[in-house]
Every structure is written in C-alpha cells, then in structure tokens.
Amino acid sequence: MKKILVPTDFSNNSRHALHVAATIAQKAGAKIELLHTNTVMAYAPPLPEYAIFDQPDMAQYYEMAADELFNLKRDVVENPAFKDISIETRIEEGFLYNTLRRIAEEDKVDLIVMGTKGASGATEFFVGSNTEKVIRTSCCPILAVPENSGEFDVKEVLMATTLRPDQSIAFDALAKWQELFPFKVKVLYLNNPAGFDTNDQIEKAAIDFAAKSWLKNISTFVSGNTFNEESSILQFAGEHKIGMIAMATHQRKGLSHLLFGSLTEDTVNHSNIPVLCIPVK
C-alpha cells in the first residue's frame, strides 16, 4: 500500500476518517492524499441567465478550504504517532464519486478511506449516501469509517463471503492487511450460494481460499439467517467483538442494482464499525 486517498468535507466525521487513514499509513509507510471536493460548482447552472444570486463567493470559499486543509494536515503531522507521514492536499470541483474515481485512477491510489453517516429509509432507497456511490464506482478498495467507531486497532476481522471463485480477490486483499495488522479472521459463509452439502465442505473451501492468499489465523462460521444477510453480518460482528468487516462488492449499477441491491452497501449504511469494501473485477 503506497497511497491512501481521504476525502474531507471538514466535518468531525471526515476528521475521524483522516485519523484512521493516518493510523493505516503509519503502519504501511504510505502517503496520504487529502482531498476536498467543491460540489457547489457541480450543481451550478450552466447558463448565466439562470445564475443563483446567493451563490457564495468562490474566492472566499477556496481560501477557507485551503485554510481548513492546512489545519487538518498540521493536526496530523504534529501528532508524534504520525510524525513520518507524508500528506498532500488538493481541492477539486465536481461530484464526489466521479472525482474520487478519477483521482484514484490518475494517482494509482491503493485505498480510499472515507467517513460515513450511513443512510436509511427513503433516503437509502431513492438517493443513497455518498459512500454508497463511491463503493459502486471506485477502482480500488474503500474503507468506510462510521463517525463513532473509535480508534482503529483491529484484533478481529469478519470476512463475509459467498466462497465463490471471484472471492479470491477479497482474500488476497485481506491477507495484505494482515501483514500490517496481525488480526484473526472469522470467515462467515452466507446462505450457501456455492451449493456445499456439508459444513465440512464449507470449512475446507474457506481454508483453501486462505491458503492460496496466505491469509492466516482463520476460523469458519455458517450464517443461519437465510432471510436477512445484512442483519446476520451485523449481529455476528456485535456478538464476536469484531473490529472491521471485510466484503467483496460486485459494484452493481443501473437496473441490476435497483433489482438486487448491494449487500456491501447495505452493510456500510448500518454498520457502527469500519467496513472494507473490495471491488471484484
């Protein structure tokens, strides 16, 4: 892991995400790219006759944003725990998820760390959250960090998986994280999509995935909840004092997303611990 991208809107939520990113960067020897996206301009009318007279002074806005980025960077680098971290700051214009994807591709970003407040009810169904849209479009893994998730000191990780062949990408990614944080992994198999006949077959498949990716210290569990996978994941995490959930995401879009949804996005929206979302490509 060489570069971590952290979007910020200067809220306490995004400040917490930056602290988590700094913890990871210190372990990995990675650089942090701290980004503020001016979404006001993305919604500005294209024609001058429709100009919004109450639109804020952009020069003042950018001066404020630059000051805030400077203060955020200073707070991190002046912390003795993060003294060796390199932080770059930048300001862009546009929709957040498009901007993050573009920068992640251009700068070969290895991880996006972003705060999330989740979404629920009608907002979740019709609009979703910024984090959801980033998960759906990102070219690299995303760590979604809830505002009140506390210090990032992971001892136990829950890998929620279907154990289908494409899940090897998630196992590989988690093995790299385990080199930085020597956590134990609880593999939770969901609803038997791979069609195993016995729990022994499930355990053998999980062990094979782990062995091929060099993922260590795993134990296997089978979800008994066939109706609500998200609830099963979150309940398991709470009962076993999990510090981070890891999941592969197929990044469904359009009609496919409308019809089938995304278990990963649903879990992020309702989790009170960080969720590592790993795109399956």
C-alpha positions, 0 to 999 in steps of 0.5 A, a space after each residue: 500500500 503506497 497511497 491512501 486517498 481521504 476525502 474531507 468535507 471538514 466535518 468531525 466525521 471526515 476528521 475521524 476518517 483522516 485519523 484512521 487513514 493516518 493510523 493505516 499509513 503509519 503502519 504501511 509507510 504510505 502517503 496520504 492524499 487529502 482531498 476536498 471536493 467543491 460540489 457547489 460548482 457541480 450543481 451550478 447552472 450552466 447558463 448565466 441567465 439562470 445564475 443563483 444570486 446567493 451563490 457564495 463567493 468562490 474566492 472566499 470559499 477556496 481560501 477557507 478550504 485551503 485554510 481548513 486543509 492546512 489545519 487538518 494536515 498540521 493536526 496530523 503531522 504534529 501528532 508524534 504517532 504520525 510524525 513520518 507521514 507524508 500528506 498532500 492536499 488538493 481541492 477539486 470541483 465536481 461530484 464526489 464519486 466521479 472525482 474520487 474515481 478519477 483521482 484514484 485512477 490518475 494517482 494509482 491510489 491503493 485505498 480510499 478511506 472515507 467517513 460515513 453517516 450511513 443512510 436509511 429509509 427513503 433516503 437509502 432507497 431513492 438517493 443513497 449516501 455518498 459512500 454508497 456511490 463511491 463503493 459502486 464506482 471506485 477502482 480500488 478498495 474503500 474503507 468506510 469509517 462510521 463517525 463513532 467507531 473509535 480508534 482503529 486497532 483491529 484484533 478481529 476481522 469478519 470476512 463475509 463471503 459467498 466462497 465463490 471463485 471471484 472471492 479470491 480477490 477479497 482474500 488476497 486483499 485481506 491477507 495484505 492487511 494482515 501483514 500490517 495488522 496481525 488480526 484473526 479472521 472469522 470467515 462467515 459463509 452466507 446462505 450457501 450460494 456455492 451449493 456445499 452439502 456439508 459444513 465440512 465442505 464449507 470449512 475446507 473451501 474457506 481454508 483453501 481460499 486462505 491458503 492460496 492468499 496466505 491469509 492466516 489465523 482463520 476460523 469458519 462460521 455458517 450464517 443461519 439467517 437465510 432471510 436477512 444477510 445484512 442483519 446476520 453480518 451485523 449481529 455476528 460482528 456485535 456478538 464476536 467483538 469484531 473490529 472491521 468487516 471485510 466484503 467483496 462488492 460486485 459494484 452493481 449499477 443501473 437496473 441490476 442494482 435497483 433489482 438486487 441491491 448491494 449487500 456491501 452497501 447495505 452493510 456500510 449504511 448500518 454498520 457502527 464499525 469500519 467496513 472494507 469494501 473490495 471491488 471484484 473485477 
